[in-house]
Amino acid sequence: MYSFEKYSLENGLKVILHHDEATPMVCVNVLYNVGARDEDENRTGFAHLFEHLMFGGSINVPIFDEPIEMAGGKNNAFTSNDMTNYYEVVPAENIETAFWLESDRMISLAFSPESLEVQRKVVCEEFKEHYINQPYGDISHIIRELSYKVHPYKWPTIGKNLAHIEEASLEDVKAFFKKHYAPNNAILVVAGGFNPITIKDQINKWFASIPSQSIAERVIENEPRQTERRQINIERDVPANALYLSFHGSNRRSSDYYVMDLLTDLLSSGKSSRLYLNLVKEKQIFSSIECYHYGSMDNGLIQVEGKLQPGISFEEAEAEVMQELQKLGTTLIEPREIEKLLNKLESQLEMTHLDLGERAFSFAYYELVFNDPNAINTDAENYKKVDAERLRAYAAEVFRADNCNCVYYSSNKNTV
């Protein structure tokens, strides 16, 4: 069990303290409740752009990385469709360096044409490298646009269109910052070997004076239930034909999330998984195949993707995958198979939380999702409530042909 204390400052900043005297290090994690789903469809990629801008310097700290390196620490960040997360890991005696940097960019991020131009170029190059010039790089845009017609999950975190970042003005950027990057839209987690006597005074010193902002209520239209199969065929200069199938699944707060998570592990978690054993090793339909879900705050996708063996048609490959998926909706999974999944998952969670940074993020994540950081200690129990009948019923509902979005991704090097 991981102990913690949760409280809030008057400006709305949520604070979670997790003291671990076994480590001389401390992790300062700041999670902002903003992601790509909060963007205007005609101005996408801003959440990810801000991940870079937040390292571009503040009014008082022109180069963010230098003080962290001098303090013997490291830092990083990530953006998703649902959130933006920043963290620093430093020796405990240098904790105020991390507080200084995080509080400074929360209140006084440098909005200069020079900083915007530098980070714009970095993001644009990332877009080109990973989503335009890389084989299969555009699939996340294709599958999301095919699968979502209403919800802002229809574009990936990098953005819907490169032009949206290329054309972003300084005024656009300032408006996005003021709308989302505020103490009352953030969660601060401090984990590790800090001094429990002085920690609250230190947090007050650096964060209490930052003014709160008016945060508009998030209004997102739910994606309608899909009632017909969708398909798109594309051809690219890639090494092999690839099949992509996506199905609308559950959201992170739903009890069905745990069913979905176990099903995707059953289908594609190592070389003993069903899709690998049956479609790669035995029937040799695919050279590789995997199944995963997006883990989204709102209803996300379950995705199956595989590279076809030469001579296998898309129609045959799709039929074989659908047979495996729909088999789960008609046949109960044996208890020993469920027990194996649960044991593996429990072990993975324990290993993940051994890392101080992962533990700090988990506290912030569970606060965001459930308003309950104690879920770090209890969430694993929800998996044990899943039985064979729930797995069967969920598979029957989700892996319907009319809930399927299909991409035949053809290589112009092959003919089938």
Sequence and secondary structure as in RCSB ss.txt:
>XXXX:A:sequence
MYSFEKYSLENGLKVILHHDEATPMVCVNVLYNVGARDEDENRTGFAHLFEHLMFGGSINVPIFDEPIEMAGGKN
NAFTSNDMTNYYEVVPAENIETAFWLESDRMISLAFSPESLEVQRKVVCEEFKEHYINQPYGDISHIIRELSYKV
HPYKWPTIGKNLAHIEEASLEDVKAFFKKHYAPNNAILVVAGGFNPITIKDQINKWFASIPSQSIAERVIENEPR
QTERRQINIERDVPANALYLSFHGSNRRSSDYYVMDLLTDLLSSGKSSRLYLNLVKEKQIFSSIECYHYGSMDNG
LIQVEGKLQPGISFEEAEAEVMQELQKLGTTLIEPREIEKLLNKLESQLEMTHLDLGERAFSFAYYELVFNDPNA
INTDAENYKKVDAERLRAYAAEVFRADNCNCVYYSSNKNTV
>XXXX:A:secstr
    EEEE TTS EEEEEE TT SEEEEEEEES  GGGSBTTB SHHHHHHHHTTS BSS SSSHHHHHHTT EE
EEEE SS EEEEEEEEGGGHHHHHHHHHHHHHHB   HHHHHHHHHHHHHHHIIIIISSTTTTHHHHHHHHH SS
SGGGS TT S HHHHHT  HHHHHHHHHHH SGGGEEEEEEES  TTTHHHHHHHHHTTS               
  S EEEEEEES SS EEEEEEE   TTSTHHHHHHHHHHHHSSSTTSHHIIIIIIIS  EEEEEEEE   SSS 
EEEEEEEE TT  HHHHHHHHHHHHHHTTTS   HHHHHHHHHHHHHHHHHHHHSHHHHHHHHHHHHHHHS TTH
HHHTHHHHTT  HHHHHHHHHHHS GGGEEEEEEEETT   
